[in-house]
């Protein structure tokens, strides 16, 4: 007979490191993910996604066996090929066949490799999805979180692509009301760093990963702690002094000769000049700052690396160049760069600074249309000096023009009154051709409303792609206004 006595109620909390999203929390999450999506679309990225769980082998390819320590293993209860449960003794909880995705880059690399020959050069993709990490929860770090990823894969102008992804994340920070006074994109370069470690400090190639780890952790340690950690990783006392900046490199036995140091400095100057010129084209201003202690712990980075850091928080976003990853997944050798930004750190930052709209303001902010269709496709005519105007013109269109009311602090970041000219979804061609007809075909292929053909440093021709109507002699500094009001 069933037990007639009433059962005691049982309260079950959500798993540690996860969140319940009640209506208000759901609106906040939507506000953040919408801001990500709007920014990525304006910058010409196309949205993709993949499965929430993948073969565990996918993560071993990129990150090795160590990734299993941060991955939630997934078991179907059945064998991989047969519908019945695994035979006794074959179930190994330390070796799951699948894993809940801890990051998106392996999925992106797998997807790109599968269709590499069919995709444009470069391919610009973004993803807004949830991810899972089996790690100790703390402020800004959870076991389930939402993340925004943007990547530029392929193409030839690698330095400009690096600046483009930094420009995208900086644009997001500005869009949600942050400024360069309370957040900054700190960048470094793995090529310069590795040259310094190998040629100046004098470490061996097989010690590179350990050396990067010391520099990465060293930003949170005292010099004495850095020195002790370097010794624990197998470095001698001389090099431990260099890592802790307690002793400068001075000679070959302990580091490098003066000529070798000058060679590394020259390499660094050349790369940094090119990168700073690219940043200037995107008008990043005070948002970016060189910091060679930015290492990024992942071994697959090959060039520029960066982190967006705000006062009182861990990194809000981070990323860099990874040119050797696509081929690990069966694709051709392909340069790539990108970044990831999580919702937990950004959400804390916005809540603390009262940059989350409430009530009617929130609903109106979420009701605005998503800019899926490109507003304008920018093209250069064959006239001299027009090609180099494309990037700064596109950057200006994407940024919009802020109103005096907002500049005076009388409008909120989410207010419809923030902009006198709204940010636009602007795209450009990455092809080497200067054939205007072919470039206009590209504008039509992406369904842009307008094409702007730069004719001189002051003027452009504006073509309405739906009607074919052309308006010559449009001033470049009035282009955004003309496009925003439909010409």
Rosetta blueprint (number, residue, H / E / L):
1 X L
2 X L
3 X L
4 X L
5 X L
6 X L
7 X L
8 X L
9 X L
10 X L
11 X L
12 X L
13 X L
14 X L
15 X L
16 X L
17 X L
18 X L
19 X L
20 X L
21 X L
22 X L
23 X H
24 X H
25 X H
26 X H
27 X H
28 X H
29 X H
30 X H
31 X H
32 X H
33 X H
34 X H
35 X H
36 X H
37 X H
38 X H
39 X H
40 X H
41 X H
42 X H
43 X L
44 X L
45 X L
46 X E
47 X E
48 X L
49 X L
50 X L
51 X L
52 X L
53 X E
54 X E
55 X E
56 X H
57 X H
58 X H
59 X H
60 X H
61 X H
62 X H
63 X H
64 X L
65 X H
66 X H
67 X H
68 X H
69 X H
70 X H
71 X L
72 X L
73 X E
74 X E
75 X L
76 X L
77 X L
78 X L
79 X L
80 X L
81 X L
82 X L
83 X L
84 X L
85 X L
86 X L
87 X L
88 X L
89 X L
90 X L
91 X L
92 X L
93 X L
94 X L
95 X L
96 X L
97 X L
98 X E
99 X E
100 X E
101 X L
102 X L
103 X L
104 X L
105 X H
106 X H
107 X H
108 X H
109 X H
110 X H
111 X H
112 X H
113 X H
114 X H
115 X L
116 X H
117 X H
118 X H
119 X L
120 X L
121 X L
122 X L
123 X E
124 X E
125 X E
126 X E
127 X E
128 X E
129 X E
130 X E
131 X E
132 X E
133 X L
134 X L
135 X L
136 X L
137 X L
138 X E
139 X L
140 X L
141 X E
142 X L
143 X L
144 X E
145 X E
146 X E
147 X E
148 X E
149 X E
150 X E
151 X E
152 X E
153 X E
154 X L
155 X L
156 X L
157 X L
158 X H
159 X H
160 X H
161 X H
162 X H
163 X H
164 X H
165 X H
166 X H
167 X H
168 X H
169 X H
170 X H
171 X H
172 X H
173 X H
174 X H
175 X H
176 X L
177 X L
178 X L
179 X L
180 X L
181 X L
182 X L
183 X E
184 X E
185 X E
186 X E
187 X E
188 X E
189 X E
190 X H
191 X H
192 X H
193 X H
194 X H
195 X H
196 X H
197 X H
198 X H
199 X H
200 X H
201 X H
202 X L
203 X L
204 X L
205 X H
206 X H
207 X H
208 X H
209 X H
210 X H
211 X H
212 X H
213 X H
214 X H
215 X H
216 X H
217 X H
218 X H
219 X L
220 X L
221 X L
222 X L
223 X H
224 X H
225 X H
226 X H
227 X H
228 X H
229 X H
230 X H
231 X H
232 X H
233 X L
234 X L
235 X L
236 X L
237 X H
238 X H
239 X H
240 X H
241 X H
242 X H
243 X H
244 X L
245 X L
246 X L
247 X L
248 X L
249 X L
250 X L
251 X L
252 X L
253 X L
254 X L
255 X L
256 X L
257 X L
258 X H
259 X H
260 X H
261 X H
262 X H
263 X H
264 X H
265 X H
266 X H
267 X H
268 X H
269 X H
270 X H
271 X H
272 X H
273 X H
274 X H
275 X H
276 X H
277 X H
278 X H
279 X H
280 X H
281 X H
282 X L
283 X L
284 X L
285 X H
286 X H
287 X H
288 X E
289 X E
290 X E
291 X L
292 X L
293 X L
294 X L
295 X L
296 X L
297 X L
298 X L
299 X L
300 X L
301 X L
302 X L
303 X L
304 X E
305 X E
306 X E
307 X E
308 X E
309 X E
310 X E
311 X L
312 X L
313 X L
314 X L
315 X E
316 X E
317 X E
318 X E
319 X E
320 X E
321 X E
322 X L
323 X L
324 X L
325 X L
326 X H
327 X H
328 X H
329 X H
330 X L
331 X L
332 X L
333 X L
334 X L
335 X L
336 X E
337 X E
338 X E
339 X E
340 X E
341 X E
342 X E
343 X H
344 X H
345 X H
346 X H
347 X H
348 X H
349 X H
350 X H
351 X H
352 X H
353 X L
354 X L
355 X L
356 X L
357 X L
358 X L
359 X H
360 X H
361 X H
362 X H
363 X H
364 X H
365 X H
366 X H
367 X H
368 X L
369 X L
370 X L
371 X L
372 X L
373 X L
374 X L
375 X L
376 X E
377 X E
378 X E
379 X E
380 X E
381 X L
382 X L
383 X L
384 X L
385 X L
386 X L
387 X L
388 X L
389 X H
390 X H
391 X H
392 X H
393 X H
394 X H
395 X H
396 X H
397 X H
398 X H
399 X H
400 X L
401 X E
402 X E
403 X L
404 X H
405 X H
406 X H
407 X H
408 X L
409 X L
410 X L
411 X L
412 X L
413 X L
414 X L
415 X L
416 X L
417 X L
418 X L
419 X E
420 X E
421 X E
422 X L
423 X L
424 X L
425 X L
426 X E
427 X E
428 X E
429 X L
430 X L
431 X L
432 X L
433 X L
434 X L
435 X L
436 X H
437 X H
438 X H
439 X H
440 X H
441 X H
442 X H
443 X H
444 X H
445 X H
446 X L
447 X L
448 X L
449 X L
450 X E
451 X E
452 X E
453 X E
454 X E
455 X L
456 X L
457 X L
458 X L
459 X E
460 X E
461 X E
462 X E
463 X E
464 X E
465 X L
466 X L
467 X L
468 X L
469 X L
470 X E
471 X E
472 X E
473 X E
474 X E
475 X E
476 X H
477 X H
478 X H
479 X H
480 X H
481 X H
482 X H
483 X H
484 X H
485 X L
486 X L
487 X L
